Amino acid sequence: MRAKREYRDRGRTQVAVLDALVERSDDGMTVFELRAAVSVEIDELETALANLKDDDLIVVSKHEGRTVIKPADRVVPTGPSPEDRSFVDWVRERIPF
């Protein structure tokens, strides 16, 4: 799953962070997990996280002694996005059976 379309006009790293967090929105991710998922230098990741935090697009909390980062609720799509639909799903919607 990917972040909502309205949050995809940000920098490449910020979008990658949001997408990774949306994939694990229930559990959240640590900075180390994010760094592995996004594959960027730590400075670039820190800058992206700071910008996302300033814009209230992520939530940072302590959980069992770990710092956990989750996407803000408004970033997580409520249903499948048009990009996630397959061609077969698209055809099924268009042709009544």
C-alpha positions as CSV (number, residue, x, y, z in Angstrom):
1,M,0.0,0.0,0.0
2,R,1.2,3.5,-0.7
3,A,0.6,6.9,0.9
4,K,-2.4,8.8,-0.3
5,R,-2.0,10.7,-3.6
6,E,-2.1,14.1,-2.0
7,Y,1.1,13.4,0.0
8,R,3.1,12.1,-3.0
9,D,4.2,15.5,-4.2
10,R,7.1,15.6,-1.7
11,G,10.7,14.7,-2.2
12,R,11.7,11.2,-3.2
13,T,13.0,10.3,0.3
14,Q,9.9,11.7,2.1
15,V,7.6,9.7,-0.3
16,A,9.6,6.5,0.2
17,V,9.5,7.0,4.0
18,L,5.7,7.5,3.9
19,D,5.2,4.5,1.7
20,A,7.3,2.3,4.0
21,L,5.4,3.5,7.1
22,V,2.0,3.0,5.4
23,E,3.0,-0.6,4.7
24,R,3.6,-1.1,8.4
25,S,1.1,1.4,9.8
26,D,-0.1,-0.9,12.6
27,D,3.3,-1.7,14.1
28,G,5.3,1.4,13.0
29,M,9.0,1.3,12.3
30,T,12.3,2.3,14.0
31,V,14.8,4.6,12.4
32,F,17.0,1.5,11.6
33,E,14.1,-0.3,9.9
34,L,13.3,2.8,7.9
35,R,16.9,3.2,6.8
36,A,16.9,-0.4,5.6
37,A,13.6,0.0,3.8
38,V,14.4,3.3,2.2
39,S,18.1,2.8,1.5
40,V,19.3,6.4,1.9
41,E,22.1,7.9,4.0
42,I,21.2,8.6,7.6
43,D,21.5,12.4,7.2
44,E,19.0,12.4,4.3
45,L,16.6,10.2,6.3
46,E,16.9,12.5,9.4
47,T,16.1,15.5,7.2
48,A,13.1,13.7,5.7
49,L,11.8,12.6,9.1
50,A,12.2,16.1,10.5
51,N,10.2,17.6,7.6
52,L,7.5,15.0,7.9
53,K,7.3,15.6,11.6
54,D,7.0,19.4,11.1
55,D,4.2,18.8,8.7
56,D,2.4,16.4,11.1
57,L,2.6,13.5,8.7
58,I,4.3,11.1,11.1
59,V,3.8,10.3,14.8
60,V,6.8,9.4,16.9
61,S,6.3,7.5,20.2
62,K,8.2,5.3,22.7
63,H,7.1,1.7,22.8
64,E,8.8,-0.9,25.0
65,G,11.9,1.2,25.1
66,R,12.1,1.8,21.4
67,T,11.3,4.9,19.4
68,V,8.6,3.9,16.9
69,I,7.5,6.0,13.9
70,K,4.1,5.7,12.4
71,P,2.3,7.6,9.6
72,A,-0.4,10.0,10.6
73,D,-3.9,8.6,10.1
74,R,-4.7,11.0,7.3
75,V,-1.7,9.7,5.2
76,V,-3.0,6.0,5.2
77,P,-5.5,5.3,2.5
78,T,-8.8,3.8,3.6
79,G,-9.2,1.5,0.5
80,P,-7.1,0.4,-2.4
81,S,-5.8,3.2,-4.5
82,P,-6.3,3.3,-8.2
83,E,-2.6,2.5,-8.7
84,D,-3.0,-0.7,-6.7
85,R,-5.8,-2.1,-8.9
86,S,-4.9,-4.7,-11.4
87,F,-6.0,-4.5,-15.0
88,V,-8.4,-7.4,-14.4
89,D,-10.0,-5.4,-11.5
90,W,-10.4,-2.4,-13.8
91,V,-12.1,-4.6,-16.5
92,R,-14.4,-6.1,-13.9
93,E,-15.5,-2.7,-12.8
94,R,-16.3,-1.6,-16.4
95,I,-18.0,-4.8,-17.7
96,P,-21.0,-6.1,-15.7
97,F,-21.1,-9.9,-15.3
